[in-house]
Amino acid sequence: MIRTRSQPLSSHTAALPPASPYFSVILCTYNRRALVLATLACLRRQTLPYELFEVVVVDNASSDGTFHALQAYLAADAFPRRQPGTFWRVRCLQETRNGLSYARRAGLQAATGQIAVFLDDDTFVDPTFLEKLMETYQRTGADAVSGRVDLRWEAPRPYWLSDDMLDLLGFFRPFATACLLPEEISLSSSSFSVSIAALQHAGGFTPFLGKRSKAPMNMEVSDLSQRLRRAGYTLWYNPAVVTIHRVSAPRLTQAFLLGRAYWRGRSEILASYTDLEAYPQSAQRSPATMLSTLWPELTTFLKLALLHRTLIWLARRSRNEHVQVALALAYSWGRFQQQFQLLQHVPALPDIPTILLVHGRDKEALFLYKALLRQGLHCSSAGTTIPLHWLWRHRSSHGQPIGIIHCYQPGAFQLTASQRRDLRFKLWLAHRLGLCIVSTDGGGWWHNVRNHRFTPQRVFERKVLLNSHLVLAYAQQPEQLYQEGKLRSRVHPLPHPALRGALAQPIERAEAYQQLGLSSTQGFIYLCLAYLHSEQELLHLIEAFTEMQSSLWEETQQTQLLLIGRPRDKHESLAILKRAALNPSLHLCMDLAEDDLPLALEASHALVMPHFDLQNAGISVIAMLFYSYERLVIAPRLPRLVGLLPDHASILYAPGNKTALARALHSAQHQCYHHSDQEHLSLDVDQSWQESVQRLLQLYRAVLKQWQKQPAR
């Protein structure tokens, strides 16, 4: 929550330059009333013209009266000026959530400049600080710049405090001249600047890596530097841009430095957790493998504690070397302790859920998985299994659910009876541990093939949906699909992502005809994917196709019905074979299957879905795939398929009505369309899935927030 208070400067508001400033100096403070006022006074004396910069002060819920002191300081500075251009822009905000990252985010939301300059509240800046910083940006074209940070001793420097320890106090002087920062060196956390556009593109600050009152982490700037580099931005260093960092007497103690080293070790381990490329592999490690990662850290700590410290004591080495070993011990212990905590529980990332994608062999689930990773989410996949150690590590933290199990098309899981029981038990356990369960239902052949052999599959899917906190349905009429009130209240309709580019490089139509044994003079070709239908549905289609051929609707154009694969409920269908023998326009390719879909798609003009009047029938992904590749879709008027495709790309008919299907088959010969340029771009598989995941992320956050208050039973 951000609370803004306008300053009593109404008489001077009109004097503000209309143009946006170049710099937005963001100064975050917490319980340092006197120090932040001194920093403000330094900014007031900058040589850069006032119209080129603004100052945003963010009070991070201080309890020492900092906010009121800032208000009084700014009000006292608001007397009328005699000369134009002497008014400086400064605002004061309050951020109630504790944490430096939250305060910096609040400052960014209020900033209007191009470059954000972040300063600690216990720093001084040279009067030419902003002027030289602006020269650096204009000369180098950098995206982020950090200057030199020197130290100001407010108490005598201890004799044992060597130069190699000064970085723990904020000292930053890696080079003597201006240069590009190498990969191994990050921006200074005490004083740095970055383009606001680049900062937003890189994802901003990571709150759990930033400093908080009870956890003084200090890795958010290092993490940001790495993300900026990965995004292709350039980071520069200029020693002429000078900042002075205060070093008070309490910081010149061994206890303070040991605390800094300890939290640095913990911060580095937490920063490694944010590596999205390594997360999927680390999330799937077995408990034994994860425990083995502790051994190197423990070995290092024991060597320092038992060997190095003993040898230094026996050799009567200097106090400085004793302190160095103590710092190394604190750093090593921090790494070990944080690694051990990660084995027990992953950190709760604000507004960023952790996803376990449970899916079968659906190729579209892989598009979802890749899009989730590109969105910057911690996502892993273990097929149709749910590892117990994943459940334990992602259990709710202090009543806040942080993990989501997303079951994508649970009806498509090819599981034995014992595997179904195991998966249902783990979903029940996930409920008990405070995890949220999300399911996606896009329909499948098991709904329209009403064979008793597939009843356990339908029952399993229904039970998974009933135990989900959120059900995502690729349907515009979800209320007609789900009869149970409990389930209907948790259904959220989503448009199905497009799939143009999902298949391998399509082959030429002439080659497809040749491989399928078709003649190029056979005219309009209807395609039916027999492996997604029952024998009765296919016989129904053949009869409708024959009726169309024998009716007065038939014109001079030749037609062909192409059946790919075998009926789902019958391996050998004599009835279909007999009709194929009597009708030369019926072409059977029973040995082909899903892997041959690109071949069949290229050879066809229209896809036919011959479903009966079953409310749950229909497969949205197949209809969307053929539409994405400019094929007409002939589909029954069922809840899953109505409204899925635009009118020019589909023909709907009354399900189970042979005459209606025959009319639809005839109409398809006269309905031809091509994608517009805008339509073609919107059907790209990567772009469409990325847009779908952005909507999905909002639903993830909403369900986490909702079930924090009212967990599912």
N, C-alpha and C positions, 0 to 999 in steps of 0.2 A: 504494500500500500504506500503510495506517494502522496504527501501533503505539501502543497505549494502555498506560500504566502507572498503576496505582492508587497513590494517595498513602498514606503510612503514617498514616492518620487514623482507624483503626478505632474508637478509643474515642469519637470524636465523630460517627460516621456516624449514630447513632440520633438525634442532635440536629437532623438536617436536617429542615426543614419538609416535610410530605408534599406540599404543593401545588407546582406548577411555578412557577419564577420568571417575572417579567414580562420582564426583560431577560436576554439572553445576550451578554455582552461577549466578543468574539472578538479575541484579540490574537495576530497572526502575527509571527514573528521569524526572522531569518536572520543569524547571526554578529554579534549585538549583545547580548552577555551583560549588560553593565552597564546599557545603556539600557533593556532590557526589564524588568529588576528595578526600575528607578526608576519605570517606568510602572505596574508592579504595586503599588508602594507608594502611588501616587496613588489607584488603585482601592480599596486597602484603607482609605483615609480618606474614602470617600464618605459623605455624610449620608443617603442612601437606605438604609432598613433592609436588612440582608443577605439576608433571606428573599425580597426582591423582585428580586435579580439574582444571576447566576452569572458566573464568569470561565472562559473556555476559552483556554488558551495553546497555540498550535501552533508547534512548532519545525520549520522547513522544512529539515531535514537540515543543521543548522549544524555547523561543524568546529572551533569555538572553545570547546566545552564548555558551550554554552548550556543544553542539556537537563539536564545534571547540576547546573548552578548553580541552575536552577529547582527541581529536586527538593530540593536542600538548603535553599533559601529556604522552600519550602512545608513541609518537615519541621520546620524551626525554628519555624514559626508555629503548629505543631499542639499546643502544650501545653494542658493542661486549662483551661477557662474557669470562672470563678466565677459568672458571670451568664449566663442563657440569652439566646439571640439574638445572641451575639457571634461566632458561627462563620460564616465566609464560605465560599461554595462556589467552589472553584477546581480545575480539572483541567489536566493538561499532557499533550499528545499529540505524536506525531512523524509528520510526513508526509515520506516519502522522495523523492517526485517534486518536483523543483525547480520553483518557480513560485508566485507569490502567490495565484493563483486556486485552485490545488490545495490550498494551506494553508487558504484561506478555506472551500473545500468541506469539508475535513476538520473544521473547526470547526463548520460548519453541521450535519454529521451527528451530532455529539456534543451540539449545543445542545438544551435542553429548554424554553427560554423562548418568548415570543410575538414579541418584537422582537430582532433581531440588531443589535448595536452593533459596528462595525468600527473599530479604532484601529490606527494605525501604531505600531511599537515604539520610535519616537524622539519620542513625544509625552508631554506632561503634560496632565492634565485637572483642571479646577476641582473642589473638593470637592462642590459642588452640581451637578456635571455631569449625573449620572443623575437627580437629583431634578427638575431643570428640564426635562430631556428627557422625563420621564414627564408632567409638567404640559403640555408641548406636545402630546403625543399625545392626552391626555385632552381638551384644550381644542379642538383643531382636527380630530380624527378623521383625521389624516394617515396615509398608508401608508408614507411615508419622510420622515425629517427629517435635515437637516444643519445643524450649528451654525457659529459663527464660529471660524476658525482664525487665531490670531495667531502671530507669530514670536518666538523667543527667540534673540538673537544671542550666540553663544558665542565670537565674535571680532569685532573692529571691522568695522562695515559699510563696504564700499568707497564712495568718493565717487561713483563712476560708476554705482552700483546704484540706479536710479530706482524709484519705486513701481510703474510699469507692468511691471517685471520680477519682482516679488515672487511672482506666481502660479507661476513656475517653481520656487520654493522651498516651495510648499504654502500660501501665504497665501490666505485665503478670507474676504472680507467684502463681498459684493455689495450689501447693503442695510443701512440703519441700524435698521430695525424688522422684526419678524416678518412673513412674507408667503409666499404661494405662489411657488415658483420658476418663472419663465417658461421657455418652451420652449428658449431658447438657452442656459440655464445648467443645468449638471448638479450633482449632489451632489459634495461635496468628497471626494477620494480618501483624504485623511488621516484623516478622522473623519466617519463617516456612520452612519445607522441605517435599518433597513427591516424591515417586517413579514416574518417568515419565510414565511408563506403567500403573500404577494405576490411575494416573491423566487423561490420555487419555481415559482409560476405563470408568472412572466416568463421562466423558463428558467435562472436562476442566472447564474453567472459564465462568461465565455468565456475559456478558458485562454490561447489564443494572443494575446489582447489584454492579458494581465496581465504584471506585472513578472517577469522571470526573470534569472538571474545573468548570462547572456550577451546578453540582449535586454531592456533595461529599458523595455519598453512601459508605457504608463500611460493606456490608454483603456478599461479594462474597466468602470470606474465610469460613465464617460460613456455607454458602450454600454448598460449596465444601466439608466441613467436614461431613455434613449430607449425602451427596451423596456417599462419600467414605465409610461411615459406612454401608449404605444400600447395597453397592456392596460387603460387606464382608471384607473390609480392616481394619487393626488395626492402631490406632493413639496413639502415645506415647508422654510423656512429660519427659524431663530430665533437672533439674535445673542447671546441670553442664555446659550445653551449653548456654553460656551467650551472650546476645546482650544488648547494651546500646542505649536507645532511647533519642535523644535530646529533651529538652523542652525549647523552646525559650521564650522570654518575651511576645510576642504577644499571645502566647497560655495560658498564666497565667492570663487571664482576664475572667470575667464572661460571656462576650458576646461570646467568642470563645467556652466555654463549653456549653452554651445554644445552639449554632449552632450544636455542636456535638450531643447533646441529641435529638434535633429536627430531624436531618437527620438519627439518629439511629431509631427513631420511624417510619419514612417513609420507611427506608430500610427493617425493619421487615415485614411491610405489603407487600412490593414488593416481599420479599422472599417467603411469603406464596402463592403468585400468581404462583410461579414456582412449587408448589406441584402438580404434574401431576395426582396423585390419587384423589385429591379433586377437580381438575379443572372441570371435566365433570359435577359434581353436581352443582358447583357454577355457571357455565355458563348457566344452565337451570333455575336458580332462577328467579322468577318474580320480576318486579321493586319494588313492595311493600316489598318482602322478602329481597331484597338487601338493601333497605333503612333502614329496621329494624336492619341490622348489624351495622349501624352508631350509634344507640342509646347507646349501652354500652360505646363506645369511648367518645361520647358527655357527658354522665353522669359522667364518670371519670374526664373529663376535668373541668366540672362545679363544681364538688365537690372540686377539688384542687384549682380552682380559687376563688370560693365564700366562701368556708368553711375553708379549711386548711390554706390558706394564711392569711385569716382574723384572725383566732385563734392564729396563730404564731405571728402576729403583735400585737394583744391585750395582749398576754402573754409576749411580749418583749423578745422573744427567741433570740438565738445567730445568728450572721451573717451566720454561716455555715448552720443552719436550714432554713434560708430564701433562701439561694442558693439551698439547696436540693429541696425545694418546687418549685423553679423556674425551675430547671432541670426537675423535674417530669412534670411540666406544658408544657415545651417545647417538651418533649418526647411524652406526650399525644396528644398535638396539631399536632405534625408531623404524628402520627398514624391516627388521625381523617382526616386530610387534604388528606393524601395519599389514605385512604379508599374512601373518597368522589370523588377523581379524578378517581379511578378505576371504580366507578359507571358510570362515564361519558365516559371514554375511557380507553381501556386496553393499556398497554405499548407496544411500537413497539419493538419486539425482533429481533435483527439483524440476518438475515438468518434463522429465525425460524418462519414460518407462523403459523397462528392460523386457524384451520379447523373446519367448521361445516359440518358434513356428513349428507346429506339428502338422505334417502333411503326408499324403501318399505319393503316388507317382505323377501327380498333376504337374504339367509343365508350367501352367500359369502360376503355381505356388512359387516356383523359382523366380518368376518376374517380381512377385511380391517381396520375396526375400531380398533380392538385389536392390529393389527400390527402397526398402526399409533401411538397408545399409547406407545407400546414397543419401538418405534423409538425415543421417548422423545418429541413428538409434543403435543401442546395444542389442543386437539381434543374433540369435543362434538357432540352429536347426539340428534335430536328431532323428529325422524321419518320422516314423509313427510311434516313437518311444519318448518317454518323459523320464530323464535321469533323476533319481532320488536326490542326489547331491545338488542338482540344480534347484529343486524345490526347496531344500533346506537353506541354501545360500540366498535365495530370493524371497524368503518369507517376509511378511510385513514387518516394518520397523516402527515401534512406538504407535501402533494402530494405523500406520500409513502404508497401504499396499504399494509395492514398487515393481512387482513382476506381473507379467501378463502371459498366459498360455493361449496362443491363438491356434485353434484347430481349424485348418483350412479343408473344407469339404470332408467332414468325418465319415460320410457315407462311402467315400471312395477308398477308405483304408482297407487294404487286403489283409485281414487279421483272422487268426484262428479264434475259437471260442475262449481259450485260456488267455490269449493276447488281449481280447476285448475286455475280459474281466480285469486284467492287470491295468489296462489303460483307464478303465472306469474307477478303479481303486485309487490310482494316482491323481485323477481329477478330483475325487472326493477328498483326498489328502491335501490337495492344493487349496481347496475351500477352507479346510481347517487351519492351514498355515497363512491364510490371508491373502492368497494370490487371486487375481482376477482371471476369468476364463472368457475368451471371445471365440465365437465360431462363425465361419462363413458358409453359407448355404447357397449354392448356385444351381442346384438340381443335378440329377444324374440318371443314368439308365436304370438303376435299381428301383426308381419310382414307377416307371412305365412298364417294366418287365415284371409282371405280377406272378412270378414263380415262387413256390414255397421255399426253394433253396436260398432265395435272397431275402427272406423275411428277417433273419438275424441281422443282416446288414441295415435294413430299414429301422429295425427296433433300436439298434445301437446308435444310429444317427439321431433318432428322436430323443434318446436319453441324454446324449451329449448336448443337444440343443437346449433341452429343458434344464440342464445344470449349468448353462452358460449365463454369465452376467449380461452379455450383449451378443445378439445374433445379427450378423450382417447378411442381408438378403439382396441378391441381384434380381430384384423384381420391383415393378412399379405398383403392384397390388398385393403387398404382403399380408394384408388382413384376410385375403381369401386363401392363403396358403396355410396359415396356422390357426387352428381352431381353439387351442387351449389359451385361456385368458392370460395365464402367467407367462406363456411363451410370447404371445402377441405383444405384450407390453414391453418386451425387451428387444423387439425386432426393429432394426433401422435399415431402411432401403438405401441402396447405393447403386449408381450407374455402373455397369460393367466396363472396365477399362478396355480400350481398343487393343488390337493385336496385329496390326500391320507391321511386318518385319519379324513376327514371332517364328515363322517357319523358315526352313533352310531356303537358300536361293532357289526360287521356282524355275522349273525347266520350261522349255518351249512347248507350246500346245501341240505342235506336230509330233514332237518326240513323245509327249504324254499319250497321244492317240496311238502311236506305234506300240508303246509298251503295254497298253491296255487292249490292243487288238481292235481298235475302233477305226472306222474310215472317216476321213476328213469331210466326206459328203453326207454324213449322217445327221446334219442339221443340229437342232437344239437338243442338248443333253441334260437330263435331270440326274442328280446324284442323291443317293440315299446311303448313309453310313449304317449298314445293316448290323454292325457289331454293337450299335447303341439301341437296338430295337428288338422287340419280340417277333416271333414268327407270325403271330396274328396281325401285328401292325404292318409287317412287310406284305402279307397277303392282301390286306386292306389297300395298301398303296398300289399293288399290281392290278387289282381289280379296278381301281379308280383310273389308273393309267390306260388300261384296256378300254374302259368306258369312254375315255376321252378320244382314243384312237377311232373307235367305232361310231362315235356320235357325229352329228352334223357340224360340231364345232371344228372338227379336224380340217385343216387346210392343206395346202400343197407342201408346207414345210415338214420335213422328216423329223422325227423325234426318237430319242433313245433313253431308256431308263437304265442307269448304271448302279448296281448294288455292290458295295464294298464290304467284304468280310462276311461272317456267318451270324445268324441270329443269336442273340445272347442266351436264349433259353433252349436252343436246339442246335447241336453241332451239325447234324445232317438233316436238312428239311426236304423231304421228298416232294411235298406240295409245291414248294418254290421251284424245285428242279423241273417238275412236270410243266408248270406254267412257262418256264423259260424255254422249254423244248417246243412249246406251241406258239410262242411269240418271239420272232426274230429280233424285235426291238428291245427285248429285255436282255441285258448284258450282265452276267454274273462274274465277279472277281472274288471268289470266296477265300482265296489264299492270301489276300491282302488284308492289312490291319491298320492300326493307328499310325504306324511308322510310315505308311505309304500315303498319308493324307495329302502331302504336297502334290503328288502325282495325280490323285483324284481331283483335287481342287482345280488344278490347271486345265484338266480335260472337261470340266463341267461349266454349265451356264447358270444353273440354279440348284440350290440345296432344298431337299424335301424332308420335312419332319412329320411323319405320319402317325401322330399320337392319337390315342383315344381320349375320351372325356374324363381324364383323371387330373384332379386339381394340382397335384404335385409334379406332373409330368413336364418335360421340357428341360433342355440343357442350354443355359444362356451362353456359355463360353463358345459352343459350336456355332450358334447363330451369329455371335459377335465376330468370330474368326472369319466367316464367309463374307459378312458385310465389310469387314476391314479390307478384304481382297476383291471388292467390287463384284460380288456374286449376289444374285437375288436369293432371298430366303422365303420359302413357302412353309408357313408354320401355322399350327392350330391356335385358335383364340383362347389361350390359357394364361393364368396369372403370371407365370414366369416369362412369357414371351410377349404379352401385350405391352406396348410402349417401349420395348427394348431397342427397337430399330426405327429409323425414320420411315415414313410411309412410302417413299420412293424406292426403298431398298427391300421391302417385304410385302408379301401377300398373305393375309390372314384368312382362315376359313373355319367353319364350324367343326370342332373336333368330333371324330367318329362318323361324320357324314360323308359317305362315298361320293355322292353327287357334288357336294360342295368342294371336295378335294379335286375332283375331276375338273370343275370350273376353274379352280385356282391354277391347276397345271396348264390349262389352256390359256389363261390370262397371262401367265408368265412369259409366253412366247412373244407377247407384244409390249412387255414392260422392260425396257433397257435403260440403264442409268450409268453415269460416270461421276466419280467424286469431284467436287469443286476443289480449287486450290486450298481453301481454308479447311475443308473437310478432310482433305488428304493429309494436311499437317496435323490435325487433331487426332488422327487415327494412328499415329506413330506409337509403337508399343512402349518405348522407353518414356516418352513424354507423358503418355496417358497414364501409365502406372505410377509415375512420379506425382502427378496431380491427384490420383486416387489415394496415394499414401499420405499426402498432405491433409486430405479430408479425414483419413483414418487416424492420423495422429491426434486430431482434435477429439475424435471419439474415444481414443485411448485415454486421453487426459480426463475427459468427462466421466468415463466409467470408473477410473481410479478415484476421482473426487467423490462420486456418488456412493461407491461401495465402501469408502472409508467411513461413511456415516451409517450405512445400512448394509452390512455384509450379507451375501447370499446364503440361504439355508440349503 
